């Protein structure tokens, strides 16, 4: 249903207004310029998470095209935040920030998450532990905390079976509460 996400977005705004919500964290659909959530005229802050080759039919087929679209969420006078990005994507985001006159462009990773936490995947391990406590019958040996989709693909390819394992990375990949960056795998993601 093509209009489904637009309908859900409209419904969410109706609920926010009806309940007199003071503030909300609004996550986009595919993100960017033409996303149905991009109607808030004066957000407190805007942000772009890890860029990857995703939603290529809507956002573009290159990291630069995707970054341009995702940067369309930036608003004049509002701070724009992002995380560590490939240089070509970061350059486009910085140019969009200038074009759209954001108040400041900042890398959130360097502010919010310590290098030690990033290196140890602390948040991911805490999420895995919480999930494991909710589903205690699931074998702990089958729960993997990995730093990237590339590591996940490598783990899957190690599986033994009657036929060789082939992995196709497509679309947007998400795990409990966090987006997984699809970097370095663009040749299989399209």
FENHU-V57123 format. One record per pair of residues at least 12 apart in sequence whose C-alpha atoms are under 10 Angstrom apart, sorted by the first residue. I is the first residue (numbers start at 1). J is the second residue. Records with the same first field share a line. If there is no record, write none. Layout:
I: J / J
This chain:
3: 36
5: 28 / 29 / 30 / 35 / 36 / 37
6: 29 / 35 / 36 / 37
7: 36
8: 36
9: 26 / 27 / 28 / 29 / 35 / 36 / 37
10: 36 / 37
12: 26 / 37
13: 26 / 37
23: 43 / 44
25: 43 / 44 / 45 / 46
26: 38 / 40 / 43 / 46
27: 47
28: 48 / 70 / 73
30: 54 / 55 / 56 / 58 / 59 / 69 / 70 / 172
31: 48 / 49 / 55 / 58 / 59 / 66 / 67 / 69 / 70 / 71 / 72 / 73
32: 47 / 48 / 59 / 66 / 67 / 68 / 69 / 70 / 71 / 72 / 73 / 74
33: 59 / 68 / 69 / 70 / 71 / 72 / 73 / 74
34: 58 / 59 / 69 / 70 / 72 / 73
35: 58 / 69 / 70 / 72 / 73
37: 73
38: 72 / 73 / 74 / 75
39: 73
40: 73 / 75
41: 75 / 76 / 78
42: 74 / 75 / 76 / 77 / 78
43: 73 / 74 / 75 / 76 / 77 / 78 / 79
44: 75 / 77 / 78 / 79 / 80
45: 73 / 74 / 75 / 77 / 78 / 79 / 80 / 81 / 102 / 103 / 104
46: 71 / 72 / 73 / 74 / 75 / 78 / 79 / 80 / 81 / 82 / 102 / 105
47: 70 / 71 / 73 / 74 / 79 / 80 / 81 / 82 / 83 / 105 / 106 / 107 / 108
48: 67 / 70 / 71 / 72 / 73 / 74 / 80 / 81 / 82 / 83 / 85 / 93 / 107 / 108
49: 70 / 81 / 82 / 83 / 84 / 85 / 108 / 109 / 178 / 179 / 180 / 181
50: 67 / 82 / 83 / 84 / 85 / 86 / 89 / 179 / 180 / 181 / 182 / 183
51: 63 / 64 / 66 / 67 / 70 / 82 / 83 / 84 / 85 / 86 / 89 / 90 / 179 / 180 / 181 / 182 / 183
52: 66 / 67 / 85 / 86 / 89 / 171 / 172 / 173 / 180 / 181 / 182 / 183 / 184 / 185 / 186 / 189
53: 65 / 66 / 67 / 169 / 170 / 171 / 172 / 181 / 182 / 183 / 184 / 185 / 186 / 187 / 188 / 189 / 190
54: 66 / 169 / 170 / 171 / 172 / 173 / 181 / 182 / 186 / 189 / 190
55: 170 / 171 / 172 / 189 / 190
56: 170 / 171 / 172 / 189 / 190
57: 171 / 190
61: 186 / 190
62: 88 / 89 / 186
63: 86 / 87 / 88 / 89 / 90 / 92 / 183 / 186
64: 86 / 87 / 88 / 89 / 90 / 91 / 92 / 93
65: 89 / 92
66: 89 / 92 / 93
67: 85 / 88 / 89 / 90 / 91 / 92 / 93 / 94 / 96
68: 89 / 90 / 91 / 92 / 93 / 94 / 95 / 96 / 97
69: 92 / 93 / 96
70: 89 / 92 / 93 / 96
71: 89 / 90 / 92 / 93 / 94 / 95 / 96 / 97 / 99 / 100
72: 93 / 96 / 97 / 99 / 100
73: 96 / 97 / 100
74: 93 / 96 / 97 / 98 / 99 / 100 / 101 / 102 / 103 / 105
75: 96 / 97 / 99 / 100 / 101 / 102 / 103
76: 97 / 98 / 99 / 100 / 101 / 102 / 103 / 104
77: 100 / 101 / 102 / 103 / 104
78: 97 / 100 / 101 / 102 / 103 / 104 / 105
79: 97 / 101 / 102 / 103 / 104 / 105 / 106
80: 93 / 94 / 97 / 101 / 102 / 103 / 104 / 105 / 106 / 107 / 108
81: 93 / 97 / 104 / 105 / 106 / 107 / 108 / 109
82: 94 / 105 / 106 / 107 / 108 / 109 / 110
83: 106 / 107 / 108 / 109 / 110 / 111 / 112
84: 107 / 108 / 109 / 110
85: 107 / 183
86: 183
90: 107
93: 105
94: 106
118: 147
119: 147
120: 145 / 147
121: 145 / 146 / 147
122: 145
123: 145 / 177 / 178
124: 144 / 145 / 146 / 147 / 175 / 176 / 177 / 178
125: 143 / 144 / 145 / 146
126: 145
127: 145 / 175 / 176 / 177 / 178
128: 140 / 143 / 144 / 145 / 175 / 176
129: 143
131: 143 / 176
146: 180
147: 180 / 181
148: 179 / 180 / 181 / 182 / 183
149: 169 / 173 / 179 / 180 / 181 / 182 / 183 / 184 / 185
150: 169 / 180 / 181 / 182 / 183 / 184 / 185
153: 166 / 167 / 168 / 169 / 185
154: 167
167: 188
168: 185 / 187 / 188 / 189 / 190
169: 182 / 185 / 186 / 187 / 188 / 189 / 190
170: 182 / 185 / 186 / 188 / 189 / 190
171: 189 / 190
172: 189
